[in-house]
Amino acid sequence: MSKTWCPSGLRCLIVGESPSEPYFYDAHRRAAIQTMLLEDLHSHELIAQPDLPAFRDAGFLFDHAIRCLLPQPVVKQEWRRAKTYSSKRAEAATHLQPLLSVATKVWVMGYIARNAVAALCREFPRDRCGITEAPYPCRVANAPRFFVSRYLLHASIGERIVIARRLHRFLDEEGSKTCA
């Protein structure tokens, strides 16, 4: 990851699943996850503009658990494995370790990200609950620096609104809904 996009103060590390398109930080060709994430954060006044400089300036950093671009059938296999914490690719996400060790807030977005974070952080519980079911999206009860939601590319507009609203509360440390 380029130092250009590292915020001077890390407010929230966002861990995604696996890229479905080239690089999140490509300023010339916006990936779908980049567009959704920037628009949602801007609409909830978490960033000043829906662009990468505002994302960085607000203290956000995004990285994928699996960095390489995989064929869709392989991503689906990893996703199925990650639901039961058995994705070897997610468990190999050691590139996240330095960021997880300093991040005070971490948004874990999707099953593959959840598998990766659980493999790297002892404090993160291995919840077998589906992340599309209540009480998700939410802050994790026994690991309050973590917020878990489904991956935005798989969420409806209504779900994205709920995710962004609860994320905003989580980041402001106002009575965020906690996962039981």
C-alpha positions in Angstrom: 0.0 0.0 0.0 1.3 3.4 -0.9 2.2 5.8 1.9 0.2 8.4 0.0 -3.0 7.0 1.4 -1.9 6.3 5.0 -3.6 8.8 7.3 -1.5 10.8 9.7 -3.9 9.7 12.5 -5.6 6.3 12.1 -9.2 6.7 13.1 -10.5 3.5 11.6 -8.9 0.5 9.8 -11.3 -1.1 7.4 -10.6 -4.7 6.5 -12.4 -5.9 3.4 -12.6 -9.4 1.9 -10.9 -9.8 -1.5 -10.7 -7.4 -4.4 -13.2 -8.0 -7.2 -11.6 -5.2 -9.2 -8.2 -3.7 -9.3 -6.8 -1.6 -6.5 -9.0 0.3 -4.0 -6.7 3.3 -4.0 -6.7 3.8 -7.8 -7.7 7.5 -8.2 -8.3 7.1 -11.9 -10.5 4.1 -12.0 -12.9 3.7 -9.1 -13.7 0.2 -7.9 -17.3 -0.5 -6.9 -16.3 -0.9 -3.2 -14.4 2.5 -3.3 -17.5 4.2 -4.8 -19.9 2.7 -2.2 -17.7 3.2 0.7 -16.8 6.8 -0.1 -20.5 7.7 -0.8 -21.8 6.1 2.3 -19.2 7.7 4.6 -19.8 11.1 3.0 -23.6 10.8 3.2 -23.2 10.2 7.0 -20.8 13.1 7.3 -17.8 10.9 8.3 -15.7 12.3 5.4 -15.9 15.8 3.9 -16.1 14.7 0.3 -16.6 11.3 -1.4 -13.0 11.0 -2.5 -9.8 9.4 -1.5 -8.0 12.5 -0.1 -11.0 13.1 2.2 -11.1 9.5 3.2 -7.4 9.6 4.2 -7.8 13.1 5.9 -10.6 11.7 8.1 -8.3 9.0 9.3 -9.6 6.0 7.4 -7.5 3.2 5.9 -8.8 0.3 3.8 -7.0 -3.0 3.1 -8.2 -6.4 1.9 -7.7 -9.6 3.9 -6.8 -11.3 0.6 -4.9 -8.8 -1.6 -4.6 -10.7 -4.8 -7.3 -10.6 -7.5 -8.8 -14.1 -7.5 -11.3 -15.6 -10.0 -14.8 -15.4 -8.7 -15.2 -19.2 -8.1 -12.1 -19.1 -5.9 -13.4 -16.1 -3.9 -16.7 -17.9 -3.3 -14.8 -21.0 -2.1 -12.8 -18.8 0.3 -16.0 -17.0 1.4 -17.7 -20.4 2.3 -14.6 -21.5 4.2 -14.3 -18.2 6.0 -17.9 -18.6 7.4 -16.4 -21.4 9.5 -13.0 -19.8 10.1 -11.3 -22.3 7.8 -10.0 -20.0 5.0 -6.2 -20.5 4.7 -5.9 -17.4 2.5 -7.7 -15.3 5.2 -5.5 -16.8 7.9 -2.4 -15.8 5.9 -3.3 -12.1 6.0 -0.2 -11.2 8.1 0.1 -7.9 6.1 -2.7 -6.7 8.4 -0.9 -7.4 11.7 1.0 -4.1 12.0 -2.2 -2.1 11.3 -4.4 -4.2 13.7 -1.8 -3.7 16.4 -2.2 0.1 16.3 -5.8 0.6 15.2 -8.1 1.6 18.0 -11.2 1.1 15.8 -11.5 -1.7 13.2 -14.3 -2.2 10.8 -14.4 -5.9 9.8 -16.4 -6.1 6.5 -17.4 -9.5 5.5 -16.7 -13.2 6.3 -13.2 -13.3 4.8 -12.2 -10.2 6.8 -13.7 -11.7 9.9 -11.8 -14.9 9.4 -8.5 -12.9 8.9 -9.0 -10.7 12.0 -9.9 -13.7 14.2 -6.7 -15.5 13.0 -4.6 -12.4 13.9 -6.2 -11.0 17.0 -6.8 -13.2 20.1 -9.3 -10.7 21.4 -11.6 -11.1 18.5 -14.2 -13.8 19.2 -15.0 -16.5 16.6 -18.7 -15.9 16.4 -20.4 -18.5 14.2 -23.5 -16.3 13.7 -24.2 -15.1 10.2 -23.2 -11.5 9.7 -26.4 -10.7 7.7 -28.6 -11.6 10.7 -29.5 -9.5 13.8 -27.7 -8.1 15.7 -25.3 -7.3 12.9 -24.0 -4.8 11.9 -22.6 -3.9 15.3 -19.7 -3.4 17.7 -18.4 -6.8 19.1 -19.4 -7.2 22.8 -16.2 -8.7 24.1 -13.9 -6.8 21.7 -15.3 -3.3 21.6 -12.8 -1.8 19.2 -14.3 -4.0 16.4 -17.3 -3.3 14.3 -18.6 -6.2 12.0 -20.8 -5.9 9.0 -21.4 -7.6 5.7 -19.3 -6.6 2.8 -20.8 -3.5 1.1 -20.8 -5.0 -2.4 -23.3 -7.6 -1.1 -25.5 -5.2 0.8 -28.7 -3.6 -0.4 -29.1 0.2 -0.2 -31.2 -0.2 2.9 -28.5 -2.4 4.6 -25.8 0.1 3.6 -27.7 2.9 5.3 -28.0 0.9 8.5 -24.3 -0.1 8.4 -23.2 3.5 7.9 -25.5 4.8 10.7 -24.3 2.2 13.2 -20.7 2.7 12.1 -21.1 6.5 12.7 -22.3 5.7 16.3 -19.5 3.2 16.8 -16.8 5.7 15.7 -18.3 8.4 17.9 -18.4 5.9 20.8 -22.1 6.6 21.4 -24.1 3.6 22.7 -23.3 1.5 19.7 -25.4 -1.6 19.4 -23.2 -4.5 20.6 -23.1 -8.0 19.3 -24.2 -10.5 22.0 
